[in-house]
């Protein structure tokens, strides 16, 4: 015969499992965009320790059209540490919405050796969402982008970039 205390423990276990299963989980949302960015600042510094070693800072700015129909301003700040056309890079991208809200992503990687600028003509990258403000306060998630570079025209600081991306994210409950 089962003691009364055992039934109480079983009942508490069943209630606990029921409560845990009924807690709503945050559902990931996606936001897709297409962007066009051009170089607004560029600086390369030759290091001199070995041939073809340089560090660069490149700022790209432009517009992005979201899958929702909303337009945002996009700014990417890129750093490169390149030896003979390849090396580590970091890209911070800020999307600024018309209401002033922002989403900031960080992508890091290693670029392969490429002809000319040291940058691939086409690239696919993944990163993380590191901050949000306004309606995106507390955002968590990832970014996935693909881009194609267009050679600069005379007088431009660097290549133009056509990009497509998707943000997959959750927001805290309000």
N, C-alpha and C positions, 0 to 999 in steps of 0.2 A: 504494500500500500504506500502511495506517495504522500509524504508529509505536506502539510499546508504551506510551509515555508518554501518548498520546492515549487509548488504551483505559483506562488508569488514571484519567485525568481523567473520562472518561465514566462509569466504574464509581463513582467517588466522587460524581459528580453524582446518579446514580440512587439510590445509598444515602442521600444527604442528603435527596433529595425523599421517599423512603420513610419516613425517620425523622420528617421534619416532618409528613407526613400522618398518622403514627400517634400523634402527641402528642394525648392526650385534651384536648378543650376543655371549659371549664366550661359546664355546661348551666344556663341561666336557670331559676329556680324562680319560682313565683307564690304569693302568700299573699293571699287575699281576706278582707275583714272588713266588718262592719256595726257602727256605733257610735252611741251616744247621749251627747251632751256638754251640760253646762250651764255657765253662767258662774259662776266662783267668785271672780274679781277683775275689776274694771273701773275704769279711770281715763281720763278725757278731759280734755285741757287745751286751752283756746282759745288760739290763737297771737296773734291781733290784728293781723297785718300786712295781711290782707284779710278781707272778710266771709266767714263760714262756713269759716274755716281752723282745724282742730284736729288734734291728735295723740292717738292712743289706744293703750292697752295693755289687752288683754282676755285673760284666762286661762280656758280651758274645760277641764273634767275630766269623766270618766265612764268607762263600760265599753265594750269592743269585743268582739264575738264573732267569732272567726276561722272561716274555712271548715273548719279542721281540728277544730273543736269546742272549742278552747281559748279561755278568757276572758282578756283582758288589761285593764290599766288604761291609759287614754289621757289624755294631757294636751296641750293645744294652747296655745301662747303666740303671740298675734297682735299685730302692731303695724300701725297705720294712720296715714297722713299724708294727711288729706282736706281738699280745698277744694271747697266747694259739692257735697258728696255723693260725690265720686270721688277716686281717687288711689292711690299705691303702697301695697302691703301686703307683709308677710312673715309666714309662719306656720311655727313650729317645732312639730312634733308628736313626742311621745315615747310609744312603746308599751312598757309594762313588763310582762314575762311573769311567770308565777308562780314561775319559777326565778330571777328577778332579772335575766335577760337583757333588753336593751333594743334597740330600733331607733329612730333619730331621723331624721326627714325635714325638709327645708326646701322650702317653696313660696313663690315670689315672683311678684308680678304687679301689674297695675293694675286697680283696680275702676272700673267705669263708674258714672256718676251714677245714684243710686237714690233713691226716695222714702223719707222717714223716717230710718232709722238710718244710711243710707249704705252698707248691706250688701245684696247681692242676696238675694231670698227663696230662690233656688236658684242653685247655682254648680257648675261643673266646673273642676278644677284639676289641673295636673301639677307634680311637683317631683322632687327627688333625695333619695336616702338618703345622709345625710352621716356617720353613725356607727352602729356596733353594738357591744354589749358581750356578754360571756358567750358563749353558743353562736352569736351573730351577729357576733363580733369579725371585722373585716376585710370586712364586707358592702359590696357595691357595687350600685347599682341605681337604680330610679326608682319614683315613686309616682303614682298616678292616683286622684283622689277626686271624688265628687259629693256635694253636701250640700243639705239643705233646712232652712231656719230656721223655727222655730215661735215665734210672738210670746210675749213674757214674760207671766207672770201677775203679779198685784199682789205687790209685795215682792221679785221676782226682779231680779237685776242686769242681765240681758240675755236675748237670745233663746236658746232651746234649739236644738240642732243634731242632726238625724238625718243620718248619713253612711254612704256605702259607699265602699270603696276596694280597690285592688289594689296590692300591692308586687311588682315584678318585680326579681329580684336574683340575684346569684351570691355564693357564699362561697368563700374560699380553700381549696385542698386541704389536708387535715390529714395 
